Structures are given as C-alpha cells and as structure tokens.
C-alpha cells in the first residue's frame, strides 16, 4: 500500500530525487519511518 507524503528534506529514493516541499507517493512502511524521523509529513489530500 502506498501513501502520499510531503517531503521536508531532499533525498534519493530508488534512484529518484525527491525534493523538499513536493508530494510523492511511497510505500506505507517507508512513509511511516520518514514521518517518525521528521524527513516528511503525511500529505493532506
């Protein structure tokens, strides 16, 4: 299952550049780790 997150930092994920301030769809497990460590926040639809 995938959920949308808004990135707080720029990072690379599976060879793709994810930029801060943009919304991306990632696996729920990954998203939960990023949200817990403040790398991202859950995107509001």
C-alpha positions as CSV (number, residue, x, y, z in Angstrom):
1,X,0.0,0.0,0.0
2,X,1.2,3.5,-0.8
3,X,0.5,6.8,0.8
4,X,1.4,10.4,-0.1
5,X,3.9,12.3,1.8
6,X,5.2,15.9,1.6
7,X,9.0,15.9,1.9
8,X,10.7,18.2,4.5
9,X,14.2,17.4,3.1
10,X,15.6,16.4,-0.3
11,X,16.6,12.8,-0.6
12,X,17.1,10.0,-3.1
13,X,14.7,7.0,-3.1
14,X,15.1,4.1,-5.5
15,X,17.3,6.3,-7.7
16,X,14.7,9.0,-7.9
17,X,15.4,12.5,-6.5
18,X,12.7,13.6,-4.0
19,X,12.7,17.3,-3.4
20,X,11.7,19.2,-0.3
21,X,8.2,20.7,-0.3
22,X,6.9,18.3,-3.0
23,X,4.4,15.5,-2.6
24,X,5.3,11.9,-3.5
25,X,3.7,8.5,-3.2
26,X,5.8,6.0,-1.4
27,X,5.3,2.6,0.4
28,X,3.4,3.0,3.7
29,X,6.3,1.3,5.7
30,X,8.8,3.8,4.3
31,X,6.5,6.7,4.8
32,X,6.0,5.9,8.5
33,X,9.7,5.8,9.1
34,X,10.2,9.2,7.3
35,X,7.3,10.8,9.2
36,X,8.7,9.4,12.5
37,X,12.1,10.9,11.8
38,X,10.7,14.2,10.5
39,X,12.0,13.7,7.0
40,X,8.4,14.0,5.7
41,X,4.9,14.6,6.8
42,X,1.7,13.0,5.6
43,X,0.2,14.9,2.7
44,X,-3.3,16.3,3.1
45,X,-5.4,15.4,0.0
